Amino acid sequence: MGASERLRRPIADRSFFVNQDNWALPAVENCLLDAEFYLPQIRAGL
């Protein structure tokens, strides 16, 4: 696991970092990719 992947990991499965600054190439599209990726985990915790 690289540095980018470690930075994107949620804290205690409660705090999710869904934003463009977690990527080496910041872009608004990356926010959407993160949101889609973490959606199942977020829903499970609701």
PQR file with spaces between the fields and no chain letter, atoms N, CA, C, O and H, PARSE charges and radii, in Angstrom:
ATOM       1  N    MET     1       0.854   -1.163    0.000 -0.4000 1.5000
ATOM       2  CA   MET     1       0.000    0.000    0.000 -0.0000 2.0000
ATOM       3  C    MET     1       0.908    1.237    0.000  0.5500 1.7000
ATOM       4  O    MET     1       1.826    1.349    0.813 -0.5500 1.4000
ATOM       5  N    GLY     2       0.638    2.143   -0.911 -0.4000 1.5000
ATOM       6  CA   GLY     2       1.433    3.354   -1.026 -0.0000 2.0000
ATOM       7  C    GLY     2       0.938    4.460   -0.107  0.5500 1.7000
ATOM       8  O    GLY     2      -0.063    4.307    0.592 -0.5500 1.4000
ATOM       9  H    GLY     2      -0.107    2.051   -1.571  0.4000 1.0000
ATOM      10  N    ALA     3       1.646    5.558   -0.121 -0.4000 1.5000
ATOM      11  CA   ALA     3       1.306    6.691    0.747 -0.0000 2.0000
ATOM      12  C    ALA     3      -0.087    7.235    0.451  0.5500 1.7000
ATOM      13  O    ALA     3      -0.830    7.562    1.376 -0.5500 1.4000
ATOM      14  H    ALA     3       2.459    5.683   -0.689  0.4000 1.0000
ATOM      15  N    SER     4      -0.449    7.336   -0.817 -0.4000 1.5000
ATOM      16  CA   SER     4      -1.782    7.854   -1.172 -0.0000 2.0000
ATOM      17  C    SER     4      -2.888    6.975   -0.612  0.5500 1.7000
ATOM      18  O    SER     4      -3.888    7.475   -0.097 -0.5500 1.4000
ATOM      19  H    SER     4       0.154    7.071   -1.569  0.4000 1.0000
ATOM      20  N    GLU     5      -2.706    5.674   -0.713 -0.4000 1.5000
ATOM      21  CA   GLU     5      -3.716    4.754   -0.194 -0.0000 2.0000
ATOM      22  C    GLU     5      -3.835    4.854    1.322  0.5500 1.7000
ATOM      23  O    GLU     5      -4.940    4.808    1.863 -0.5500 1.4000
ATOM      24  H    GLU     5      -1.893    5.268   -1.131  0.4000 1.0000
ATOM      25  N    ARG     6      -2.711    4.988    2.004 -0.4000 1.5000
ATOM      26  CA   ARG     6      -2.742    5.110    3.471 -0.0000 2.0000
ATOM      27  C    ARG     6      -3.441    6.405    3.891  0.5500 1.7000
ATOM      28  O    ARG     6      -4.190    6.413    4.867 -0.5500 1.4000
ATOM      29  H    ARG     6      -1.813    5.025    1.565  0.4000 1.0000
ATOM      30  N    LEU     7      -3.205    7.483    3.170 -0.4000 1.5000
ATOM      31  CA   LEU     7      -3.837    8.762    3.505 -0.0000 2.0000
ATOM      32  C    LEU     7      -5.343    8.739    3.288  0.5500 1.7000
ATOM      33  O    LEU     7      -6.071    9.465    3.965 -0.5500 1.4000
ATOM      34  H    LEU     7      -2.597    7.476    2.377  0.4000 1.0000
ATOM      35  N    ARG     8      -5.820    7.928    2.366 -0.4000 1.5000
ATOM      36  CA   ARG     8      -7.244    7.880    2.040 -0.0000 2.0000
ATOM      37  C    ARG     8      -8.040    6.970    2.965  0.5500 1.7000
ATOM      38  O    ARG     8      -9.270    7.005    2.944 -0.5500 1.4000
ATOM      39  H    ARG     8      -5.229    7.338    1.816  0.4000 1.0000
ATOM      40  N    ARG     9      -7.370    6.155    3.777 -0.4000 1.5000
ATOM      41  CA   ARG     9      -8.092    5.204    4.638 -0.0000 2.0000
ATOM      42  C    ARG     9      -8.943    5.945    5.658  0.5500 1.7000
ATOM      43  O    ARG     9      -8.504    6.945    6.226 -0.5500 1.4000
ATOM      44  H    ARG     9      -6.371    6.126    3.795  0.4000 1.0000
ATOM      45  N    PRO    10     -10.155    5.460    5.892 -0.5600 1.5000
ATOM      46  CA   PRO    10     -10.993    6.082    6.924  0.2800 2.0000
ATOM      47  C    PRO    10     -10.413    5.845    8.321  0.5500 1.7000
ATOM      48  O    PRO    10      -9.694    4.874    8.556 -0.5500 1.4000
ATOM      49  N    ILE    11     -10.736    6.736    9.219 -0.4000 1.5000
ATOM      50  CA   ILE    11     -10.315    6.608   10.616 -0.0000 2.0000
ATOM      51  C    ILE    11     -11.458    5.954   11.385  0.5500 1.7000
ATOM      52  O    ILE    11     -12.568    6.482   11.441 -0.5500 1.4000
ATOM      53  H    ILE    11     -11.320    7.525    9.028  0.4000 1.0000
ATOM      54  N    ALA    12     -11.167    4.801   11.974 -0.4000 1.5000
ATOM      55  CA   ALA    12     -12.139    4.057   12.790 -0.0000 2.0000
ATOM      56  C    ALA    12     -13.446    3.802   12.045  0.5500 1.7000
ATOM      57  O    ALA    12     -14.505    3.715   12.666 -0.5500 1.4000
ATOM      58  H    ALA    12     -10.265    4.373   11.929  0.4000 1.0000
ATOM      59  N    ASP    13     -13.381    3.681   10.736 -0.4000 1.5000
ATOM      60  CA   ASP    13     -14.570    3.439    9.903 -0.0000 2.0000
ATOM      61  C    ASP    13     -15.678    4.448   10.173  0.5500 1.7000
ATOM      62  O    ASP    13     -16.854    4.137    9.985 -0.5500 1.4000
ATOM      63  H    ASP    13     -12.520    3.751   10.231  0.4000 1.0000
ATOM      64  N    ARG    14     -15.321    5.650   10.609 -0.4000 1.5000
ATOM      65  CA   ARG    14     -16.308    6.692   10.896 -0.0000 2.0000
ATOM      66  C    ARG    14     -16.005    8.002   10.174  0.5500 1.7000
ATOM      67  O    ARG    14     -16.923    8.730    9.794 -0.5500 1.4000
ATOM      68  H    ARG    14     -14.366    5.904   10.761  0.4000 1.0000
ATOM      69  N    SER    15     -14.731    8.301    9.984 -0.4000 1.5000
ATOM      70  CA   SER    15     -14.333    9.546    9.318 -0.0000 2.0000
ATOM      71  C    SER    15     -13.732    9.195    7.970  0.5500 1.7000
ATOM      72  O    SER    15     -12.651    8.611    7.886 -0.5500 1.4000
ATOM      73  H    SER    15     -13.986    7.710   10.293  0.4000 1.0000
ATOM      74  N    PHE    16     -14.451    9.563    6.913 -0.4000 1.5000
ATOM      75  CA   PHE    16     -14.028    9.244    5.557 -0.0000 2.0000
ATOM      76  C    PHE    16     -13.486   10.498    4.889  0.5500 1.7000
ATOM      77  O    PHE    16     -14.075   11.574    5.000 -0.5500 1.4000
ATOM      78  H    PHE    16     -15.328   10.038    6.981  0.4000 1.0000
ATOM      79  N    PHE    17     -12.375   10.356    4.204 -0.4000 1.5000
ATOM      80  CA   PHE    17     -11.738   11.478    3.526 -0.0000 2.0000
ATOM      81  C    PHE    17     -12.082   11.408    2.046  0.5500 1.7000
ATOM      82  O    PHE    17     -11.383   10.772    1.257 -0.5500 1.4000
ATOM      83  H    PHE    17     -11.897    9.482    4.115  0.4000 1.0000
ATOM      84  N    VAL    18     -13.157   12.064    1.694 -0.4000 1.5000
ATOM      85  CA   VAL    18     -13.655   12.051    0.323 -0.0000 2.0000
ATOM      86  C    VAL    18     -13.439   13.458   -0.240  0.5500 1.7000
ATOM      87  O    VAL    18     -14.330   14.306   -0.199 -0.5500 1.4000
ATOM      88  H    VAL    18     -13.725   12.580    2.335  0.4000 1.0000
ATOM      89  N    ASN    19     -12.242   13.679   -0.760 -0.4000 1.5000
ATOM      90  CA   ASN    19     -11.941   14.982   -1.356 -0.0000 2.0000
ATOM      91  C    ASN    19     -10.799   14.852   -2.343  0.5500 1.7000
ATOM      92  O    ASN    19     -10.127   13.822   -2.401 -0.5500 1.4000
ATOM      93  H    ASN    19     -11.518   12.990   -0.793  0.4000 1.0000
ATOM      94  N    GLN    20     -10.591   15.870   -3.094 -0.4000 1.5000
ATOM      95  CA   GLN    20      -9.598   15.810   -4.170 -0.0000 2.0000
ATOM      96  C    GLN    20      -8.163   15.897   -3.681  0.5500 1.7000
ATOM      97  O    GLN    20      -7.253   15.527   -4.422 -0.5500 1.4000
ATOM      98  H    GLN    20     -11.137   16.706   -3.047  0.4000 1.0000
ATOM      99  N    ASP    21      -7.926   16.365   -2.480 -0.4000 1.5000
ATOM     100  CA   ASP    21      -6.563   16.559   -2.005 -0.0000 2.0000
ATOM     101  C    ASP    21      -5.867   15.270   -1.598  0.5500 1.7000
ATOM     102  O    ASP    21      -4.680   15.292   -1.273 -0.5500 1.4000
ATOM     103  H    ASP    21      -8.665   16.666   -1.878  0.4000 1.0000
ATOM     104  N    ASN    22      -6.571   14.158   -1.606 -0.4000 1.5000
ATOM     105  CA   ASN    22      -5.973   12.875   -1.241 -0.0000 2.0000
ATOM     106  C    ASN    22      -5.301   12.191   -2.423  0.5500 1.7000
ATOM     107  O    ASN    22      -4.745   11.104   -2.271 -0.5500 1.4000
ATOM     108  H    ASN    22      -7.535   14.140   -1.870  0.4000 1.0000
ATOM     109  N    TRP    23      -5.343   12.794   -3.563 -0.4000 1.5000
ATOM     110  CA   TRP    23      -4.801   12.212   -4.780 -0.0000 2.0000
ATOM     111  C    TRP    23      -3.556   12.977   -5.209  0.5500 1.7000
ATOM     112  O    TRP    23      -3.409   14.157   -4.892 -0.5500 1.4000
ATOM     113  H    TRP    23      -5.794   13.677   -3.687  0.4000 1.0000
ATOM     114  N    ALA    24      -2.667   12.312   -5.925 -0.4000 1.5000
ATOM     115  CA   ALA    24      -1.466   12.974   -6.446 -0.0000 2.0000
ATOM     116  C    ALA    24      -1.831   14.009   -7.512  0.5500 1.7000
ATOM     117  O    ALA    24      -1.097   14.977   -7.714 -0.5500 1.4000
ATOM     118  H    ALA    24      -2.787   11.354   -6.183  0.4000 1.0000
ATOM     119  N    LEU    25      -2.954   13.810   -8.190 -0.4000 1.5000
ATOM     120  CA   LEU    25      -3.429   14.748   -9.203 -0.0000 2.0000
ATOM     121  C    LEU    25      -4.795   15.265   -8.764  0.5500 1.7000
ATOM     122  O    LEU    25      -5.815   14.688   -9.141 -0.5500 1.4000
ATOM     123  H    LEU    25      -3.550   13.024   -8.026  0.4000 1.0000
ATOM     124  N    PRO    26      -4.840   16.342   -7.974 -0.5600 1.5000
ATOM     125  CA   PRO    26      -6.123   16.848   -7.482  0.2800 2.0000
ATOM     126  C    PRO    26      -7.048   17.267   -8.624  0.5500 1.7000
ATOM     127  O    PRO    26      -6.654   18.026   -9.509 -0.5500 1.4000
ATOM     128  N    ALA    27      -8.252   16.774   -8.593 -0.4000 1.5000
ATOM     129  CA   ALA    27      -9.280   17.138   -9.565 -0.0000 2.0000
ATOM     130  C    ALA    27     -10.638   16.814   -8.945  0.5500 1.7000
ATOM     131  O    ALA    27     -10.760   15.867   -8.169 -0.5500 1.4000
ATOM     132  H    ALA    27      -8.572   16.157   -7.874  0.4000 1.0000
ATOM     133  N    VAL    28     -11.634   17.586   -9.282 -0.4000 1.5000
ATOM     134  CA   VAL    28     -12.960   17.385   -8.702 -0.0000 2.0000
ATOM     135  C    VAL    28     -13.499   15.983   -9.010  0.5500 1.7000
ATOM     136  O    VAL    28     -14.269   15.435   -8.222 -0.5500 1.4000
ATOM     137  H    VAL    28     -11.535   18.356   -9.913  0.4000 1.0000
ATOM     138  N    GLU    29     -13.110   15.410  -10.127 -0.4000 1.5000
ATOM     139  CA   GLU    29     -13.565   14.061  -10.470 -0.0000 2.0000
ATOM     140  C    GLU    29     -13.108   13.033   -9.438  0.5500 1.7000
ATOM     141  O    GLU    29     -13.790   12.034   -9.208 -0.5500 1.4000
ATOM     142  H    GLU    29     -12.484   15.855  -10.767  0.4000 1.0000
ATOM     143  N    ASN    30     -11.966   13.277   -8.824 -0.4000 1.5000
ATOM     144  CA   ASN    30     -11.473   12.344   -7.811 -0.0000 2.0000
ATOM     145  C    ASN    30     -12.366   12.339   -6.576  0.5500 1.7000
ATOM     146  O    ASN    30     -12.470   11.317   -5.899 -0.5500 1.4000
ATOM     147  H    ASN    30     -11.413   14.089   -9.011  0.4000 1.0000
ATOM     148  N    CYS    31     -13.010   13.458   -6.273 -0.4000 1.5000
ATOM     149  CA   CYS    31     -13.976   13.490   -5.168 -0.0000 2.0000
ATOM     150  C    CYS    31     -15.107   12.516   -5.457  0.5500 1.7000
ATOM     151  O    CYS    31     -15.533   11.761   -4.583 -0.5500 1.4000
ATOM     152  H    CYS    31     -12.926   14.289   -6.823  0.4000 1.0000
ATOM     153  N    LEU    32     -15.583   12.543   -6.686 -0.4000 1.5000
ATOM     154  CA   LEU    32     -16.688   11.669   -7.069 -0.0000 2.0000
ATOM     155  C    LEU    32     -16.265   10.207   -7.036  0.5500 1.7000
ATOM     156  O    LEU    32     -17.040    9.345   -6.622 -0.5500 1.4000
ATOM     157  H    LEU    32     -15.237   13.157   -7.395  0.4000 1.0000
ATOM     158  N    LEU    33     -15.047    9.923   -7.465 -0.4000 1.5000
ATOM     159  CA   LEU    33     -14.550    8.547   -7.406 -0.0000 2.0000
ATOM     160  C    LEU    33     -14.453    8.058   -5.964  0.5500 1.7000
ATOM     161  O    LEU    33     -14.838    6.927   -5.666 -0.5500 1.4000
ATOM     162  H    LEU    33     -14.417   10.623   -7.800  0.4000 1.0000
ATOM     163  N    ASP    34     -13.946    8.893   -5.077 -0.4000 1.5000
ATOM     164  CA   ASP    34     -13.858    8.519   -3.664 -0.0000 2.0000
ATOM     165  C    ASP    34     -15.245    8.318   -3.070  0.5500 1.7000
ATOM     166  O    ASP    34     -15.471    7.359   -2.333 -0.5500 1.4000
ATOM     167  H    ASP    34     -13.633    9.811   -5.320  0.4000 1.0000
ATOM     168  N    ALA    35     -16.166    9.206   -3.383 -0.4000 1.5000
ATOM     169  CA   ALA    35     -17.525    9.089   -2.847 -0.0000 2.0000
ATOM     170  C    ALA    35     -18.158    7.778   -3.288  0.5500 1.7000
ATOM     171  O    ALA    35     -18.787    7.094   -2.481 -0.5500 1.4000
ATOM     172  H    ALA    35     -15.982    9.986   -3.983  0.4000 1.0000
ATOM     173  N    GLU    36     -18.002    7.424   -4.543 -0.4000 1.5000
ATOM     174  CA   GLU    36     -18.571    6.171   -5.038 -0.0000 2.0000
ATOM     175  C    GLU    36     -17.889    4.965   -4.394  0.5500 1.7000
ATOM     176  O    GLU    36     -18.550    3.973   -4.085 -0.5500 1.4000
ATOM     177  H    GLU    36     -17.492    7.981   -5.199  0.4000 1.0000
ATOM     178  N    PHE    37     -16.588    5.042   -4.190 -0.4000 1.5000
ATOM     179  CA   PHE    37     -15.836    3.943   -3.600 -0.0000 2.0000
ATOM     180  C    PHE    37     -16.256    3.693   -2.149  0.5500 1.7000
ATOM     181  O    PHE    37     -16.424    2.544   -1.741 -0.5500 1.4000
ATOM     182  H    PHE    37     -16.052    5.848   -4.441  0.4000 1.0000
ATOM     183  N    TYR    38     -16.426    4.765   -1.370 -0.4000 1.5000
ATOM     184  CA   TYR    38     -16.721    4.633    0.053 -0.0000 2.0000
ATOM     185  C    TYR    38     -18.218    4.558    0.371  0.5500 1.7000
ATOM     186  O    TYR    38     -18.585    4.313    1.520 -0.5500 1.4000
ATOM     187  H    TYR    38     -16.289    5.699   -1.702  0.4000 1.0000
ATOM     188  N    LEU    39     -19.069    4.758   -0.603 -0.4000 1.5000
ATOM     189  CA   LEU    39     -20.510    4.754   -0.365 -0.0000 2.0000
ATOM     190  C    LEU    39     -21.002    3.506    0.375  0.5500 1.7000
ATOM     191  O    LEU    39     -21.756    3.654    1.336 -0.5500 1.4000
ATOM     192  H    LEU    39     -18.771    4.956   -1.536  0.4000 1.0000
ATOM     193  N    PRO    40     -20.620    2.291   -0.017 -0.5600 1.5000
ATOM     194  CA   PRO    40     -21.101    1.106    0.716  0.2800 2.0000
ATOM     195  C    PRO    40     -20.683    1.116    2.197  0.5500 1.7000
ATOM     196  O    PRO    40     -21.472    0.737    3.062 -0.5500 1.4000
ATOM     197  N    GLN    41     -19.468    1.541    2.487 -0.4000 1.5000
ATOM     198  CA   GLN    41     -19.007    1.567    3.880 -0.0000 2.0000
ATOM     199  C    GLN    41     -19.762    2.650    4.676  0.5500 1.7000
ATOM     200  O    GLN    41     -20.110    2.444    5.838 -0.5500 1.4000
ATOM     201  H    GLN    41     -18.826    1.849    1.784  0.4000 1.0000
ATOM     202  N    ILE    42     -20.001    3.766    4.054 -0.4000 1.5000
ATOM     203  CA   ILE    42     -20.722    4.845    4.734 -0.0000 2.0000
ATOM     204  C    ILE    42     -22.152    4.425    5.014  0.5500 1.7000
ATOM     205  O    ILE    42     -22.659    4.644    6.114 -0.5500 1.4000
ATOM     206  H    ILE    42     -19.718    3.934    3.110  0.4000 1.0000
ATOM     207  N    ARG    43     -22.806    3.827    4.036 -0.4000 1.5000
ATOM     208  CA   ARG    43     -24.187    3.357    4.232 -0.0000 2.0000
ATOM     209  C    ARG    43     -24.271    2.311    5.337  0.5500 1.7000
ATOM     210  O    ARG    43     -25.210    2.314    6.133 -0.5500 1.4000
ATOM     211  H    ARG    43     -22.394    3.649    3.142  0.4000 1.0000
ATOM     212  N    ALA    44     -23.292    1.421    5.383 -0.4000 1.5000
ATOM     213  CA   ALA    44     -23.294    0.365    6.396 -0.0000 2.0000
ATOM     214  C    ALA    44     -23.181    0.933    7.809  0.5500 1.7000
ATOM     215  O    ALA    44     -23.651    0.322    8.768 -0.5500 1.4000
ATOM     216  H    ALA    44     -22.529    1.419    4.736  0.4000 1.0000
ATOM     217  N    GLY    45     -22.559    2.100    7.933 -0.4000 1.5000
ATOM     218  CA   GLY    45     -22.379    2.688    9.238 -0.0000 2.0000
ATOM     219  C    GLY    45     -23.511    3.593    9.678  0.5500 1.7000
ATOM     220  O    GLY    45     -23.505    4.088   10.806 -0.5500 1.4000
ATOM     221  H    GLY    45     -22.178    2.597    7.153  0.4000 1.0000
ATOM     222  N    LEU    46     -24.484    3.818    8.805 -0.4000 1.5000
ATOM     223  CA   LEU    46     -25.599    4.704    9.161 -0.0000 2.0000
ATOM     224  C    LEU    46     -26.632    3.991   10.011  0.5500 1.7000
ATOM     225  O    LEU    46     -27.635    4.592   10.397 -0.5500 1.4000
ATOM     226  H    LEU    46     -24.489    3.416    7.889  0.4000 1.0000
